[in-house]
Amino acid sequence: MRIAVVGAGIIGVTTAFELSADGHEVTVFERQGSVASEASFANAGVVAPGYVTPWAAPGMPAKVLRHLLSRHAPVRVHRNLDPATMAWMWRWWRACGLHSYQANRRRMYRLALFSRQRLHTLTRALQLDYERAEGYLVLLRTPADLEAVQPGLKLLGESGTRFAMLDAEHCRNVEPSLDPGTPLHAGIHLPDDEVGNCRQFALLMRDEAQRLGASFRFHTQVRRIEPGPAPALVHLYAPTDVLAPSARSKHQASQEPRETQFQPVEPKRDSFDAIVLCAAMGAPALLRPLGLKLPLLAVHGYSVTAPLRQVAGYADLGPRSALMDERYKVAISRLGARVRVAGSAELGGSLAQHHAGALATLHKVLNDWFPGAAQLSQAQAWKGARPMLPDGPPVLGKSGIAGVWLNLGHGSSGWALACGSARLLADTLGGRPPPIDTEGLGIERLRG
């Protein structure tokens, strides 16, 4: 089959690989200049199936309200929310009931566990190196923090996730560079979980997909999908220089960045047997004219990445793998010779506006646990729009529109769910039985 994949984040790239591996002729359309350039660019990198849970959970609305005036809030809500965000929050609130939460958590865990297995299979078979490190440690600062995670520990036990409760001394055996001056009551160690560089993995999978024949068309934005006997992509826009080289002096060329803009070119209609939408926040605008209103919301997250400081007599002062500060919901990840601290869930606002408080929280958590470990003068701050559905799980499979398939809405768990979602989509599209139960992952649940 000739298949178009729209979007080349971690979801789109893994989908393109799996479809290519099945023998399909795949073309990927991406509006940016490379893969994993938006929501997949600088995420925490954690792959921990036991901690892939819906944001819509019992008690969560009350927690959000309590955090509104907190200086270091893990969740931030802008004052001026548009009607679409308010409608999404209403659906999210309705999904916070215990029954809905339990069903959605089972769905996400099932997919996350399969996705980790598929990630390991690909890593071994293709001999991929993407700054992977094993182990995940959840830090509990106080007895109150330990009490608060008891329901989660019960769910970990029921799901069969391997974990160990550690006292402060044993936590520091797992992560020797933890600052002894920061109060630490206990920790949860998950030895089967891991951290890895999501963007590096995406770049490697692009290469593998291309080796199998996939074509990537960057700087190309899909403006419309036109279903027909064979669905067709139409109105592709490509970037062109604002100033032609002849209009700029040599001095300008050396001093000014080259500006680009999207400007209409001759509309081009490409026909495909199937179109798979992996375009994250770009998907609703493509689906709306076709009669499908998908309740996707951009929940913004932040990260700060910096080189680790090398000290004579020590390998470095940073973490060995990945940690989570349970109180602030902030992850600290080891990525090669760098450390990344990531967190925050921000509703409203825009990608262009960085919230100083969110970045201050990341710096605080890093300094609490690994003071002086990072060369912060070289730090890079990032903000990404994570495409989240109100009830938690992504939507995979048929859209209800002839020839149009969906792999969308993974929220903050895109990296943890990518490989499994891609394999499920490829099997379903190819008419094969899926390797796991896909109940509750289709478009039907959002129409119910």
C-alpha positions in Angstrom: 0.0 0.0 0.0 1.0 3.6 -0.5 0.8 5.2 2.9 1.3 8.8 4.0 2.3 9.5 7.6 1.7 13.1 8.7 4.0 14.2 11.5 7.6 13.1 12.2 7.8 13.2 16.0 8.6 10.1 17.9 5.1 8.7 17.1 5.3 9.4 13.4 8.9 8.1 13.0 8.2 4.8 14.7 5.0 4.4 12.7 6.9 5.1 9.5 9.4 2.4 10.4 6.9 -0.2 11.3 4.9 0.4 8.2 8.0 0.3 6.0 9.1 -2.9 7.8 5.8 -4.4 6.7 6.6 -3.7 3.1 4.4 -0.6 2.5 5.5 2.4 0.4 5.7 5.2 3.1 6.0 8.9 2.7 6.3 11.1 5.8 5.3 14.7 5.8 6.8 17.0 8.4 6.4 20.8 8.7 9.8 21.2 10.6 13.2 20.6 9.1 14.0 17.3 11.0 12.4 14.6 13.1 11.4 15.0 16.7 11.6 18.8 16.5 8.5 19.7 18.6 7.0 17.7 21.5 9.6 14.9 21.2 12.6 17.3 21.2 13.7 17.5 24.8 11.3 15.4 27.0 12.4 13.7 30.2 13.3 10.5 28.4 11.8 8.2 31.0 10.3 4.8 30.0 8.5 3.6 33.1 5.3 1.7 32.4 4.2 1.6 36.0 4.1 5.4 36.1 2.2 5.8 32.8 -1.1 6.9 34.2 -4.0 9.1 33.2 -3.9 12.7 34.4 -7.6 12.3 34.9 -7.6 10.6 38.3 -9.6 10.8 41.5 -8.7 13.8 43.6 -6.8 15.4 40.8 -9.1 18.4 40.3 -8.7 19.3 44.0 -4.9 19.0 43.7 -4.9 21.4 40.8 -7.0 23.9 42.8 -4.6 23.6 45.7 -1.6 24.3 43.5 -3.0 27.4 41.9 -1.3 29.7 44.5 1.8 27.4 45.0 5.1 28.8 44.1 6.5 25.5 42.9 3.2 24.0 41.5 3.5 20.9 39.3 0.4 22.0 37.5 -0.2 25.6 36.4 -3.4 27.0 34.9 -3.4 30.4 33.1 -6.1 32.8 34.1 -7.5 33.5 30.7 -8.6 30.2 29.2 -10.3 30.0 25.8 -13.6 28.1 25.4 -11.9 25.0 23.9 -9.7 24.6 26.9 -12.6 25.0 29.2 -14.5 22.4 27.3 -11.5 20.0 27.5 -11.3 20.6 31.3 -15.0 19.7 31.7 -14.4 16.4 29.9 -11.3 15.8 31.9 -13.2 16.4 35.2 -15.8 13.9 34.1 -13.1 11.3 33.5 -11.6 11.7 37.0 -14.1 9.2 38.5 -12.6 6.0 40.0 -14.2 3.6 37.5 -13.0 5.7 34.5 -9.5 6.1 36.0 -9.1 2.4 36.7 -10.1 1.5 33.1 -7.9 4.1 31.5 -4.9 3.2 33.7 -5.2 -0.5 32.7 -5.3 0.5 29.0 -2.3 2.8 29.3 -0.2 0.3 31.4 -1.0 -2.5 28.9 0.2 -0.4 26.0 3.2 0.9 27.9 4.4 -2.6 28.9 4.1 -3.8 25.3 5.8 -0.6 24.0 8.8 -1.2 26.3 9.1 -4.7 25.0 9.0 -3.5 21.4 11.6 -0.8 22.2 13.9 -3.5 23.6 13.3 -5.7 20.6 14.2 -2.9 18.1 17.2 -1.8 20.2 18.7 -5.3 20.1 17.8 -6.1 16.5 19.0 -2.8 15.1 21.9 -2.3 17.6 20.7 1.2 18.5 22.6 3.5 20.8 20.6 6.4 22.2 22.2 7.2 25.6 20.1 4.6 27.5 20.5 3.9 31.2 18.6 1.4 33.4 16.7 2.0 36.6 14.2 4.6 37.9 14.2 6.0 41.4 11.2 7.9 42.9 12.3 10.2 45.7 10.0 10.7 48.7 11.1 13.7 50.8 8.9 13.2 53.9 6.6 10.6 55.5 3.7 12.5 54.1 5.0 11.9 50.6 5.2 8.2 51.3 1.7 8.2 52.5 0.5 10.0 49.4 1.9 7.3 47.1 0.3 4.3 48.8 -2.5 4.0 46.3 0.0 4.0 43.5 2.1 1.4 45.2 -0.9 -0.8 45.5 -1.5 -0.5 41.7 2.1 -1.2 41.0 1.8 -4.4 43.0 -1.4 -5.4 41.3 0.0 -4.9 37.9 3.1 -7.1 38.6 5.6 -4.2 38.3 8.8 -5.1 40.0 9.8 -2.4 42.6 11.5 -2.1 45.9 10.9 0.3 48.8 14.2 1.8 49.9 15.2 3.8 52.9 17.3 7.0 52.5 20.6 5.1 52.8 19.8 2.6 50.1 18.5 5.4 47.8 22.0 6.9 48.1 23.5 3.5 47.2 21.5 3.5 44.0 22.3 7.2 43.3 25.6 8.0 45.2 25.7 11.7 44.1 22.4 12.6 45.8 23.0 15.6 48.1 23.1 14.4 51.8 21.9 17.8 52.9 18.4 17.5 51.2 15.9 15.6 53.5 15.1 12.2 52.1 12.7 9.8 53.8 12.4 6.9 51.3 12.4 6.0 47.7 10.8 3.6 45.2 13.3 1.8 43.0 12.0 0.3 39.7 15.0 -1.6 38.3 13.3 -2.6 35.0 12.5 1.0 34.0 14.9 3.2 32.1 15.8 6.5 30.5 17.0 7.2 27.0 17.4 10.1 24.5 14.1 10.2 22.7 15.2 12.5 19.9 18.4 10.5 19.3 16.2 7.3 19.0 13.9 9.2 16.6 16.9 10.1 14.4 18.1 6.5 14.4 14.7 5.2 13.5 14.4 7.7 10.6 17.6 6.3 9.2 16.2 2.7 9.6 13.0 3.7 8.0 14.8 5.3 5.1 16.9 2.2 4.7 13.6 0.3 4.2 12.5 2.7 1.6 10.5 5.4 3.5 10.7 8.9 2.1 10.7 12.0 4.4 9.5 15.3 3.1 10.6 18.0 5.5 9.5 21.7 5.5 6.2 20.5 4.1 2.9 21.3 5.8 -0.3 19.3 4.9 -3.1 21.8 4.7 -6.0 19.5 3.9 -7.0 15.8 3.6 -9.6 15.1 0.9 -11.1 11.6 1.2 -12.0 9.9 -2.0 -11.8 6.5 -3.6 -8.2 6.8 -2.5 -7.7 9.5 0.1 -5.6 12.4 -1.2 -3.3 14.9 0.5 -3.7 18.3 -1.0 -2.4 21.9 -0.6 1.2 21.3 0.5 3.1 24.4 1.4 6.9 24.6 1.3 9.2 27.2 2.9 11.0 29.7 0.7 13.5 32.5 1.5 12.1 35.9 2.3 15.1 37.5 0.6 16.8 35.9 -2.4 20.6 35.6 -2.0 21.1 38.2 -4.7 19.1 40.8 -2.6 21.5 40.5 0.3 25.0 41.8 0.7 27.8 39.6 1.9 27.8 41.6 5.1 24.1 40.9 5.6 24.5 37.2 4.8 27.2 36.9 7.5 25.4 38.9 10.2 21.7 38.0 9.8 20.0 34.7 10.1 18.2 33.4 7.0 14.5 34.1 7.6 11.9 31.6 6.2 8.2 31.7 5.9 5.5 29.4 4.5 4.1 30.8 1.3 1.6 29.1 -1.1 3.0 27.2 -3.9 1.1 25.4 -6.7 -1.3 23.0 -4.8 -0.2 19.5 -5.2 -2.5 16.5 -4.8 -0.8 13.2 -3.8 -3.0 10.1 -3.6 -2.5 7.4 -1.1 -4.2 4.2 -0.1 -4.1 5.3 3.6 -3.1 8.3 5.6 -1.9 8.0 9.2 -2.2 11.1 11.3 0.6 11.5 13.9 0.7 15.3 13.7 -0.1 15.9 17.4 -1.6 19.4 17.8 -1.7 19.8 14.0 -4.2 17.0 13.7 -7.5 18.7 14.8 -7.3 21.3 12.1 -7.0 18.5 9.5 -9.8 16.4 11.0 -12.4 19.1 11.7 -13.3 19.7 8.0 -13.9 16.0 7.7 -16.5 16.1 10.6 -14.2 14.7 13.3 -13.7 17.0 16.3 -10.9 15.5 18.4 -10.6 16.9 22.0 -6.8 17.4 21.9 -5.3 20.0 24.2 -1.7 21.2 24.3 -0.5 20.7 27.9 2.8 22.4 28.0 5.9 20.9 29.7 9.4 22.3 30.3 12.9 20.9 30.5 16.4 22.3 31.2 19.4 20.4 29.8 23.0 21.1 30.7 26.4 19.4 30.5 27.5 17.6 33.6 30.5 19.1 35.5 33.6 16.9 35.6 35.5 16.9 38.9 38.9 15.4 39.4 38.6 12.1 41.2 34.9 11.6 40.2 33.3 10.5 37.0 30.9 13.4 37.5 28.4 14.7 40.1 25.2 13.8 38.3 22.7 10.9 38.4 23.4 7.5 37.1 20.0 7.0 35.5 16.6 8.6 36.0 14.8 9.9 39.1 11.5 11.5 40.0 10.9 14.0 42.8 7.5 12.9 43.8 6.5 16.1 45.6 7.2 18.4 42.6 6.6 15.8 39.8 10.0 16.7 38.3 12.2 14.1 36.6 16.0 14.2 36.6 17.5 12.2 33.8 21.1 11.2 32.8 21.6 11.5 29.1 25.2 10.7 28.2 27.4 13.5 29.5 24.3 15.7 30.2 21.6 16.0 32.8 18.0 16.9 32.0 15.5 18.1 34.5 11.9 18.1 33.2 8.4 18.7 34.5 5.4 21.0 34.9 2.0 20.7 33.3 0.7 24.0 32.1 -2.8 24.7 30.7 -3.2 27.7 28.5 -0.5 30.1 27.4 1.6 29.6 24.4 4.9 28.0 23.4 6.5 31.4 22.9 6.0 32.3 26.6 8.2 30.6 29.2 6.8 30.7 32.7 9.6 31.9 35.0 8.1 29.9 37.9 8.1 26.6 36.0 11.8 27.0 35.1 12.6 28.1 38.7 11.0 24.8 40.0 13.2 22.8 37.7 16.3 24.6 38.8 15.3 24.2 42.5 14.8 20.4 42.2 18.1 19.9 40.4 19.9 22.0 42.9 18.3 20.2 45.8 19.5 16.8 44.7 22.6 17.5 42.6 24.0 20.9 43.6 26.8 22.0 41.3 26.5 19.0 39.1 25.5 20.9 35.9 27.2 23.6 34.0 24.1 25.8 34.0 25.9 28.6 32.1 25.5 26.2 29.1 21.9 25.1 29.9 19.2 25.0 27.3 15.6 25.6 28.3 12.8 24.0 26.3 9.0 24.2 26.3 6.9 21.7 24.4 3.2 21.2 23.6 2.2 17.7 24.7 -1.0 16.6 22.9 -3.3 15.2 25.5 -6.8 13.7 25.4 -9.0 14.4 28.5 -9.3 10.8 29.7 -5.6 9.8 29.3 -5.0 7.1 26.7 -4.1 7.9 23.1 -6.4 7.1 20.2 -5.2 4.4 17.8 -6.6 2.9 14.6 -9.4 3.8 12.3 -10.8 7.3 12.4 -14.2 6.5 10.9 -13.2 8.4 7.8 -12.4 6.2 4.8 -8.6 5.6 4.6 -7.7 7.9 7.5 -6.0 6.3 10.5 -5.0 7.9 13.9 -2.0 7.6 16.2 -2.5 10.6 18.4 -3.0 12.0 21.9 -0.1 10.3 23.9 0.3 13.4 26.1 3.4 13.3 28.3 3.9 9.6 27.6 4.7 9.7 23.9 8.2 8.3 24.3 7.0 5.5 26.6 4.1 4.5 24.3 5.6 5.2 20.9 7.0 1.8 19.8 4.0 -0.1 21.0 1.5 2.3 19.4 3.4 2.2 16.1 3.4 -1.6 16.0 -0.3 -1.8 17.0 -1.2 0.7 14.2 0.8 -1.2 11.6 -0.8 -4.5 12.5 -4.3 -3.1 12.6 -3.9 -1.3 9.3 -2.4 -4.5 7.7 -5.4 -6.5 8.8 -3.6 -8.6 11.4 -4.7 -9.4 14.9 -3.0 -6.9 17.4 -0.5 -8.4 19.8 -2.3 -7.0 22.8 -5.9 -6.1 23.7 -6.7 -2.7 22.2 -10.0 -2.2 24.0 -10.5 1.4 24.9 -7.8 2.7 22.5 -10.1 3.5 19.5 -12.1 6.5 18.5 -15.3 4.9 19.8 -14.6 5.8 23.4 -14.4 9.5 22.6 -17.7 9.4 20.8 -19.4 7.6 23.7 
